[in-house]
């Protein structure tokens, strides 16, 4: 019987890859018998009901009048230190370096030697690729990574970018993301009817809509499609779509694009989709592609960052240079118009997801890191 651990997890609670992954990991660790303590400013959106061994500790942010900008790092570090001692944490696992890794390193300074947890930092993407390059953040990120007991990254691309950008020689374990779908609550037909669909091929884009997701490119791609088969694009938005409405109107896409905000059961919509569509400028992994793969949907995507570790080109999806809009349009049209190809690729995509990106593999890999730093 593996040793039961007390694990603290800090992540962003909003819809975003790092929070989704951290929530799924915490849930799985709790199911395996570990005590898991989430520490964040809100209860993570994808965290299921709290159970006997799954806890949430809110961080209270001060609105002290002298502060022009509210501070999160200090109250987070104080809460981490408090929970580390009260729950005898063995591990403090922080997802997304900024400011979580810095807060964890600071928390360790406040904790009595006898109850010091080991800090594991998981890099997710822009904590290295954007903030790591920002001179106001880079040195603090490097300091926090070097003082973490272990650092993991969600792709080989991100590990190598971290070494290049942050300039650290710290060993980095690569643990690819995983996704374990929950049961869809409604049938494919019920969802398609609720979206007003008949025979259309449904393309799905799930993201937080931040600028690097290039929603402008996504809409231009849709506007450029001239297919024999009718289609619609469903955007599952974890961010504000209102700034893109003018482009939808200008390109006359109102009857082609459906936008839903913060859906609770993403599985319902993935199950109703036929393929994914992703147009990011940069992506360390792209959880959205994996989510679609789990439902037998291949994706068309820009060939950037860690995406080639997720999609096997020509077998489980199609990739194209981000600047090659005609190429992206052609790839999307190929999949929309060729049902047999879409289905063959979908079968392979689902197989690849279960073989390479299963929760069993990823959770065991994180447990191995925990046990290594504790040994
Ligand atoms: O939004 C977040 O929570 C993190 C976000 C980011 O920008 O760092 O997403 C990253 O983490 C996801 C989960 O590991 C990856 O699937 C995304 O590819 C990655 N995003 C980028 O690298 C842009």
Boltz pocket constraint, residues with backbone or C-beta under 6 A from the ligand:
constraints:
  - pocket:
      binder: B
      contacts: [[A, 12], [A, 15], [A, 16], [A, 17], [A, 18], [A, 19], [A, 21], [A, 96], [A, 123], [A, 124], [A, 125], [A, 126], [A, 127], [A, 154], [A, 177], [A, 208], [A, 212], [A, 282], [A, 283], [A, 284], [A, 285], [A, 286], [A, 287], [A, 288]]
      max_distance: 6.0
